[in-house]
Amino acid sequence: MKTARIIIAGMALAAAGVMGGCVERNITIASDPPGALVWLNDQEVGRTPVKVPFTWYGDYDVRLRLERNEGTAQNPVIKRYYLHTHKTAEAPWFEWIGIDLVSELQPGELKDEKLWAFALEPTPEVSNEDLVTRAKELKAKLDEPDELQQKKKDAEKKMEAEKKK
């Protein structure tokens, strides 16, 4: 009789270990306005609102982009929205080191649901003239390193001349 109890208890423990629970981890990403295309760590995951399963806690690189027509079909007005930020997925108490072993083995399922909401600002419209002006300014900056190198050489020559005196 005692042996039967031990066997039953052993089988119950083994079943609990085999049928142990797990942790379901999801991040739900929402945006205002909705429908933005979402990238997490440079992987496209869908359009907001989107629910994404995840494995690792820590820092995530988040990018959202949306282009939509706010005019009519005959007179389209395309608005562009963009956001590039970072967000951290913090581990809940049942995922802390040590406690996570018990939470993984206990029967049942634990859920860790994160909700990240982002407000998207429209990107400024840039005219073609502004783009050309900015391109010319950047092109002019390409020549700066040569000028800086020449100044450095001139300063070195001046220092050598002073040492010879």
C-alpha positions in Angstrom: 0.0 0.0 0.0 2.8 2.4 0.9 4.6 1.4 -2.3 1.5 2.2 -4.3 1.3 5.7 -2.8 4.9 6.4 -3.5 4.4 5.2 -7.1 1.3 7.4 -7.5 3.1 10.4 -6.0 6.1 9.8 -8.3 3.8 9.6 -11.3 2.0 12.8 -10.3 5.3 14.6 -9.9 6.5 13.3 -13.3 3.2 14.3 -14.9 3.5 17.8 -13.4 7.1 18.1 -14.8 6.1 16.9 -18.2 2.8 18.9 -18.4 4.4 21.9 -16.8 3.2 25.3 -17.8 4.9 27.8 -20.0 5.0 31.5 -20.3 3.3 33.2 -23.3 5.0 36.5 -24.1 3.4 39.0 -26.5 3.9 42.7 -27.3 0.9 44.5 -28.7 2.0 47.6 -30.7 -0.6 50.4 -31.4 -0.2 53.8 -33.0 -2.2 57.0 -33.5 -3.0 57.1 -36.4 -3.5 53.3 -36.8 -2.2 51.3 -39.7 1.5 52.1 -39.4 4.0 49.6 -40.7 6.1 48.3 -37.8 9.7 47.1 -37.6 11.1 45.5 -34.4 14.9 45.2 -34.5 14.9 45.7 -38.3 12.3 42.9 -38.9 8.9 43.9 -40.4 6.2 42.5 -38.1 3.0 44.0 -39.5 0.7 47.0 -39.3 -0.7 48.6 -36.1 -2.4 47.4 -34.1 -0.2 44.2 -34.2 0.4 41.5 -31.6 3.9 40.0 -31.8 5.2 37.0 -29.8 8.7 37.6 -28.3 11.3 35.5 -26.5 13.9 37.9 -25.1 13.5 40.8 -22.6 15.5 43.9 -23.1 15.9 46.8 -25.5 14.0 46.8 -28.8 14.6 49.1 -31.8 11.1 50.2 -33.0 10.3 52.0 -36.2 6.9 53.0 -37.4 6.0 54.4 -40.8 2.7 55.4 -42.3 1.7 57.0 -45.6 -1.9 57.7 -46.2 -4.2 59.7 -48.4 -6.0 62.4 -46.4 -7.5 63.9 -49.4 -9.9 62.5 -52.0 -9.3 60.1 -54.8 -9.5 63.0 -57.3 -7.4 65.3 -55.2 -5.0 63.1 -53.1 -3.1 64.6 -50.2 -0.5 62.2 -49.0 0.6 62.5 -45.4 3.7 60.7 -44.2 4.3 59.7 -40.5 7.5 58.3 -39.1 8.9 57.4 -35.7 12.2 55.7 -34.8 12.6 54.9 -31.1 13.7 52.3 -28.5 11.5 50.5 -26.0 12.4 48.1 -23.3 10.5 44.9 -22.5 11.0 44.5 -18.7 10.8 41.0 -17.2 7.9 40.4 -14.8 8.5 38.9 -11.3 7.8 35.4 -12.4 10.6 35.6 -15.0 13.3 36.7 -12.5 16.3 34.3 -12.1 15.4 31.4 -9.8 11.7 32.1 -9.8 11.5 31.4 -13.5 12.4 27.7 -13.0 9.4 27.3 -10.7 7.1 29.3 -13.0 8.1 27.1 -16.0 7.4 23.9 -14.1 4.1 24.8 -12.4 1.0 23.6 -14.2 -1.0 26.2 -16.1 0.1 29.0 -18.4 1.4 32.4 -17.4 1.0 35.3 -19.8 3.2 38.4 -20.1 1.4 40.9 -22.3 3.1 44.2 -23.1 1.3 47.1 -24.7 3.3 49.8 -26.5 1.4 52.8 -27.8 3.0 55.4 -30.0 1.7 58.8 -31.2 3.0 59.5 -34.7 3.8 63.0 -35.8 3.5 64.0 -39.5 6.9 64.4 -41.2 7.4 67.9 -42.6 6.9 68.3 -46.3 10.1 69.4 -48.0 10.0 71.3 -51.3 12.3 70.4 -54.2 14.2 73.7 -53.9 15.0 72.9 -50.2 16.2 69.4 -51.2 18.5 70.8 -53.8 19.8 73.5 -51.3 20.5 70.8 -48.7 22.3 68.6 -51.3 24.5 71.5 -52.3 25.4 72.2 -48.6 26.3 68.6 -48.0 28.4 68.5 -51.2 30.3 71.5 -50.0 30.9 69.8 -46.7 32.6 66.9 -48.6 35.5 69.3 -49.3 36.0 70.3 -45.7 38.2 67.3 -44.7 40.7 68.4 -47.4 40.8 71.9 -46.0 41.2 70.6 -42.5 44.1 68.3 -43.6 45.8 71.3 -45.3 45.5 73.4 -42.1 47.0 70.5 -40.1 49.9 70.3 -42.5 50.5 74.0 -42.4 50.4 73.9 -38.5 53.0 71.0 -38.5 55.3 72.9 -40.9 55.0 76.0 -38.7 55.9 73.9 -35.6 59.0 72.4 -37.3 60.1 75.8 -38.4 59.9 77.0 -34.8 61.8 74.0 -33.5 64.7 74.8 -35.9 65.1 78.3 -34.6 
